[in-house]
Amino acid sequence: MNKPNFFEDIQAKINHAIENSPAKDIEKNVKAMLGQGFSKLDLVTREEFDVQAQVLASTREKLEALEARVTELETQLKRP
């Protein structure tokens, strides 16, 4: 018997058994329940998170530049 065919046959039989088992229905139900639970948590995608992190970093840089400029102007005002 050819080994690749033997393993393919075993894999096909296992897949068929799993598809026809109650475990497949349980898996579908659990995925549906998790999906509903996650949607109620108001989560964001990784992409949305990364975009907001970039916006925050940019805003932080601008704020630091403005703080430095204010400090510089305050120093100039204090000079006689």
Contacts in CASP RR format, 6 or more apart in sequence:
PFRMAT RR
TARGET T0000
AUTHOR 0000-0000-0000
METHOD contacts of the structure
MODEL  1
MNKPNFFEDIQAKINHAIENSPAKDIEKNVKAMLGQGFSKLDLVTREEFD
VQAQVLASTREKLEALEARVTELETQLKRP
18 24 0 8 1.000
44 52 0 8 1.000
END
